[in-house]
Amino acid sequence: MSEAAFIPLKIAVLTVSDTRTEATDRSGDALVERLKSDGHELVEKRIVADDVYRIRAVVAQWIADEAVQVIVTTGGTGFTGRDSTPEAVEVLLDKHIEGFGELFRHLSWQEIGSSTVQSRCLGGLANATVVFCLPGSTGACRTAWDGILHEQLDSRHKPCNFANLVIPGRGQHG
């Protein structure tokens, strides 16, 4: 039996920050590098201020766009200042991926110890689009991609993956 072919996904990346620019957005750049290295397609990359309504507007636009299958945000998931990504995105989700934040914090524990409890990262599904909200640090983005998203966005990963939820005509077990 031959190995199934890799199916690239169309991914949008949103950096949430009041201070980052395209020149200083290392976290967004790390996600773009990893998704492209894995063979996926970058549909769009944006930076938006840490404001509930601005974040929600961009994410809602991408959820409604049939050309976007996956949204990955970085930033705004902590407890300080204007951190508001979870509040902006949660209301847009049809289903929550409860284990995503739990698994991320488990992996992150090995790197930053108890500070991981301050991560409010989350995942969910909305209009056949999977959405992941990651912390703003480049290390956290690498941890999430390498430890979770790399496999879960590959339709060949068994026994199940998120890729098959967003690929038209595929079921969870593809």
C-alpha positions as CSV (number, residue, x, y, z in Angstrom):
1,M,0.0,0.0,0.0
2,S,1.4,3.4,-1.0
3,E,1.8,6.3,1.4
4,A,-1.0,8.9,1.0
5,A,0.0,12.2,-0.6
6,F,0.6,15.3,1.5
7,I,-2.2,17.8,1.1
8,P,-1.1,21.4,1.7
9,L,-3.4,23.6,3.7
10,K,-4.1,27.3,3.2
11,I,-3.1,29.1,6.4
12,A,-3.5,32.7,7.5
13,V,-1.2,34.1,10.3
14,L,-2.2,37.0,12.5
15,T,0.2,38.7,14.9
16,V,-1.5,40.6,17.7
17,S,0.6,43.4,19.1
18,D,0.6,47.0,19.9
19,T,4.3,47.3,19.2
20,R,5.5,44.9,16.5
21,T,6.0,45.8,12.9
22,E,6.8,43.6,9.9
23,A,10.5,44.2,10.6
24,T,10.2,43.1,14.3
25,D,7.6,40.3,14.0
26,R,9.8,37.3,14.8
27,S,6.9,35.2,16.1
28,G,4.8,35.6,13.0
29,D,7.9,35.1,10.8
30,A,8.7,31.8,12.7
31,L,5.1,30.5,12.0
32,V,5.4,31.5,8.3
33,E,8.7,29.8,8.0
34,R,7.5,26.6,9.7
35,L,4.2,26.4,7.7
36,K,6.0,26.9,4.4
37,S,8.8,24.4,5.4
38,D,6.0,21.8,6.1
39,G,4.6,22.4,2.6
40,H,1.6,24.5,3.5
41,E,0.5,27.7,1.7
42,L,0.5,31.2,3.4
43,V,-2.7,32.9,2.3
44,E,-2.1,36.1,4.3
45,K,-0.1,37.5,7.2
46,R,-1.2,40.6,9.1
47,I,-0.4,42.5,12.3
48,V,-3.2,44.0,14.3
49,A,-3.3,46.0,17.5
50,D,-4.3,44.2,20.7
51,D,-7.9,45.3,20.6
52,V,-10.8,42.8,20.9
53,Y,-12.8,44.3,18.0
54,R,-9.9,44.6,15.6
55,I,-8.7,41.0,16.3
56,R,-12.3,39.7,16.0
57,A,-12.8,41.5,12.7
58,V,-9.7,40.0,11.0
59,V,-10.4,36.5,12.4
60,A,-14.1,36.6,11.4
61,Q,-13.1,37.8,7.9
62,W,-10.8,34.8,7.5
63,I,-13.3,32.4,9.0
64,A,-15.8,33.5,6.3
65,D,-13.2,33.2,3.5
66,E,-13.3,29.8,1.8
67,A,-9.7,30.2,0.8
68,V,-8.6,30.1,4.4
69,Q,-8.6,26.6,6.1
70,V,-6.4,27.4,9.1
71,I,-5.9,30.5,11.2
72,V,-2.9,30.8,13.6
73,T,-2.7,33.9,15.8
74,T,0.3,34.8,18.0
75,G,0.1,37.3,20.8
76,G,-2.4,38.7,23.2
77,T,-3.0,35.5,25.2
78,G,-1.5,36.5,28.5
79,F,-3.0,38.3,31.5
80,T,-1.3,41.7,31.3
81,G,-2.3,45.0,29.8
82,R,-4.5,44.7,26.7
83,D,-4.1,40.9,26.2
84,S,-7.5,40.1,24.6
85,T,-7.0,37.5,21.9
86,P,-9.0,34.7,23.7
87,E,-11.9,37.1,24.4
88,A,-11.9,38.2,20.7
89,V,-11.8,34.7,19.2
90,E,-13.8,32.5,21.6
91,V,-17.1,33.9,20.6
92,L,-16.4,33.1,16.9
93,L,-15.8,29.4,17.5
94,D,-18.4,26.7,16.9
95,K,-16.4,24.1,18.8
96,H,-13.5,24.4,21.2
97,I,-10.5,22.1,21.0
98,E,-10.2,21.7,24.8
99,G,-7.0,19.6,24.7
100,F,-5.1,22.0,22.6
101,G,-4.4,24.5,25.4
102,E,-3.8,21.6,27.8
103,L,-1.3,19.9,25.5
104,F,0.5,23.2,24.8
105,R,0.9,24.0,28.5
106,H,2.2,20.5,29.1
107,L,4.9,20.9,26.4
108,S,5.6,24.5,27.5
109,W,6.0,23.3,31.1
110,Q,9.2,21.5,30.0
111,E,10.6,24.8,28.7
112,I,9.4,27.5,31.1
113,G,8.1,25.7,34.1
114,S,5.1,27.1,36.0
115,S,5.0,30.3,34.0
116,T,3.1,28.3,31.4
117,V,-0.1,28.7,33.6
118,Q,-0.3,32.2,32.3
119,S,-0.8,31.1,28.7
120,R,-4.4,31.3,27.6
121,C,-3.8,29.7,24.2
122,L,-6.7,28.0,22.7
123,G,-8.0,26.2,19.6
124,G,-11.3,25.7,18.0
125,L,-13.3,25.1,14.8
126,A,-15.5,27.7,13.1
127,N,-17.1,27.4,9.7
128,A,-14.8,24.5,8.7
129,T,-11.8,26.6,9.6
130,V,-9.5,25.5,12.5
131,V,-8.2,28.4,14.6
132,F,-5.3,28.4,17.0
133,C,-4.3,31.2,19.3
134,L,-0.7,31.1,20.5
135,P,1.3,33.2,22.9
136,G,3.4,36.0,21.4
137,S,6.8,34.6,22.1
138,T,8.8,33.1,19.3
139,G,9.7,30.1,21.6
140,A,6.0,29.5,22.3
141,C,5.2,29.5,18.5
142,R,7.9,27.0,17.9
143,T,6.7,24.8,20.7
144,A,3.1,24.8,19.4
145,W,4.1,24.2,15.8
146,D,6.7,21.6,16.4
147,G,4.9,19.8,19.2
148,I,1.3,19.9,17.9
149,L,0.5,21.7,14.7
150,H,3.2,20.0,12.6
151,E,1.4,16.7,13.0
152,Q,-2.2,17.9,13.4
153,L,-2.1,19.9,10.2
154,D,-0.9,16.9,8.2
155,S,-3.8,14.8,6.8
156,R,-1.6,11.7,6.9
157,H,-1.2,11.8,10.7
158,K,-3.0,8.9,12.3
159,P,-5.3,8.1,14.0
160,C,-6.8,11.6,13.5
161,N,-5.8,15.1,12.7
162,F,-7.3,18.6,12.2
163,A,-6.4,18.7,8.5
164,N,-9.1,16.3,7.6
165,L,-11.7,18.5,9.2
166,V,-10.9,21.4,6.8
167,I,-10.2,19.5,3.6
168,P,-13.4,19.4,1.5
169,G,-14.9,15.9,1.2
170,R,-12.7,14.4,4.0
171,G,-14.0,13.1,7.3
172,Q,-12.1,13.1,10.5
173,H,-10.3,9.9,9.7
174,G,-9.8,10.8,6.0
